[in-house]
Amino acid sequence: MNRRRWLASLLGAAACAAACAVLLWTLPRFVPAAHADPRAEITRLAALMQWKPGTIVADIGAGDGSYTFVAAEIVGPSGRVYATEIDQDKLKELRAQVAKRKLANVTVVESAADDTKLASDCCDAIFLRRVYHHITQPAEFDRSLVRALKPGARLAIIEFPPMKNSELPAGVPKNRGGHGIPEKIMLDELTSAGLQLEKTIEDWNGRDYCVIFAKPSQ
């Protein structure tokens, strides 16, 4: 190949790469799920939130129950895990799995868009893993979270910041800025609901961060 052809080929390849980069930049971006290891995450969370046998925990937006079932092992037969869900198919599967595994310390709860449907002062700890950014009525839902916590109990939120050009989940406030939620917005909402910031772990898992709050004792 002579020099002229070589330069033309090189320029063509560069132009193609540039065009691909522009196309990828303008396409909506989706947030990749961090490598999920329920046992590692829940064990770490339990240590941070000081769970022990007999602790009463709620897994909000429990999905397939992967995190619920590990939590149930940690709190033991004397403890309890409330697994809440809003999706009917997931609720059906959760109930089937609880029955199959014969988990007497797990209670499945059908929640609502604005309410956990948990009883007042029922939980020593509540966690939401990649769920908070889907909440469509955060002010109302946050009040129900606070109500369900016992005085001095803790809430953990595991989330990720929105990526540029990612789609906003249906019905959520536009200030999220995409798929995910800025940490400051989540902090402002939950402290406004009456919780106190206790600890922040910025590098929880991949792009995920974890924030732990406490309900005042008084």
N, C-alpha and C positions, 0 to 999 in steps of 0.2 A: 504494500500500500504506500503510495507516494505521500509526501508531506501535506499536500492540499487536501487529499481525501482523508487523511488522518485527522487534520484540524476540523474538517466538516463533520466527521463522525463524532469527535469529542464535543463540538458545539451542540450537535443534535442531542446527544445524551444529556448534556447539562440542561438544555431547554426542556426536555422531557421530565427530568427530575424536578425542575422548578415548577412546572405545571402540576405535577402530582402533589407537590408540597402545598401549593395554593389550594388545590381541590380538597386535600385532607384537612386543611385549616378551616375551610368554609363549611365543611360538613358538620352536622350536629355531633357533639362528643358525648360518649356514654362513659359512665364511671365504672371502671373494672372492679369487680369484687376482690377485695383483699383475700389472700389465702385463708380460708376459714378452718380453724381448728377449735371446735366448740369446747373440748376438754381443757385445752391450754388457756383459752380466753376466760372461761368461767372460773377455772382454778385461780387465775391471776386476779379476776374481779372479786372473787370471794375473799381473798387475802386483803385486798385494798379496802373492802367494805366490812371486813371483820365478821363474816358469816361463821357460824358454828352449828353443831348439831342442835336442832330445835329452832333455828332461825326461820322466819316466815318471809318468803321472797315472792315477788311478782315479776314475770317475764312478759312485758307488754309487746304485743305483736309477735307472738311465739312462733308463727310459721309452722314448720314441720316438727317443732318440738326438740330439735337437736340440742339447744341450749337449756331448755327446761329440764330435760332428762338428766343432764350432767348436774344441774343445780339440785335436783331432787336427791341425787346420791350424796352430795356434800352436806345438805341440811339433815339428811337421815329421816328415819321413821317418825321421830318426834317433831320434825319440822314440817313445813308445807311450802309448795310452790303453786302459785296461781298462774296459769298460762292463759293469757287473754288474746283473743282474735276477733276480727270483724268479718273476715271472709268465711262464708258458709262452708265451702269445700274444705278449707283448712281446719275449721272447727270440727267437721266430721272426721277428718283424718286424725286430728289430735285426740279426740275421744276414743277412736279405735285403737290408737297406739297406747294410750293410757290403760285401756282395758286389757290389751294384749300383753303389756309388760307388768300388769297387776300392780300399778303404782298407787297405793292407797294415800300417798302424801302429795299427789298432784290433783288440782282442781282446775278444770277447763271453764273459762268464763267468756261469754259472748259480750264483747265491748261495743261501744258506739263511737261515732266520729267525734263526739264532744264529751265523752265520759268513759272512764275505764270500767265502770260498773263494779268496782271493788268497794267493799264496805269501808266506812270511816275507821281510821286508826287500826288497820288490819295488818300492816306490813312493817317489818324491820328493814327491808331493803326492796327497792324496785329498780329494774334496769330495762333500758330500751336500746337494742342494738340495730343500728341502721333503720330505725323506724320513725324517729322524730321528724325527719324531713318530709314524711308523707302525711303528717297531721294537718288536716284542713281547718280546724278550729282550735288553734293553739291556746288561746286565752282560757277557753272553757275546759279544754283537756288538761291543761296545766293545773287548774284549780282542783280537778278531780284527782290528779296525781298527788298533790299536796295533802288533800283530804284523806287519801288512803294510807299515807305514811303516819306511823306513830311519832310522837314528839321525840326528837333526837335521831330518827331514822334517816337512812341515806337513799339518794337517787343517783343512778349512773346513766349517763347518756353517751353512747358510742356513735359517732357520726363522722362525716367527711365533708370537706368544703366543696361547693359546686365547681365543676369544670367549665371553662369558657365554652359557649355555644351548646351546652347540654340542655335538654328539654326540662322544663318545669313540670313536676308531677301534677296531675289534674287536681284542681281545686285548692291547692296550697297558696298561701300569700305570695305575692309577686316579689316581695323583698328578699326571698331566698336566692334569687339570681340564677336559678338553674337547678339541676338535679343534685341535691345535697343541701347543706345549710351552713352559712358562715358562723363560726364559733361565737362571735360577739352577739349576733342576733339571738341565738339560742340562750346564751348567758343572760341577756337582758330580759328575755321572756320569762325564764324560770326564776330569776331573782325578783322580778316584778310580782310573780305569783307567791312570793314569800319564802323562797328557799335561800340558803346561804352557800356560797361557793366554798368548797373544801379543798379540792385538789384538781389539777389539770395535767393530763398526760398527752402531750402533743404528738408523740410518735407511737401511738397505741399499736397499730398494725397497718403497714402500708401507708395510705393517705389518711387513715382513720385517726381521730383523736378521741379521748375519753375525758369526760368532765364529771366529777363527783360533787353532789350537793348534799346538804344536811337540812333537815327540818328543825327549826329552833325548838329547844326543849320546853320553853315557856310559851 
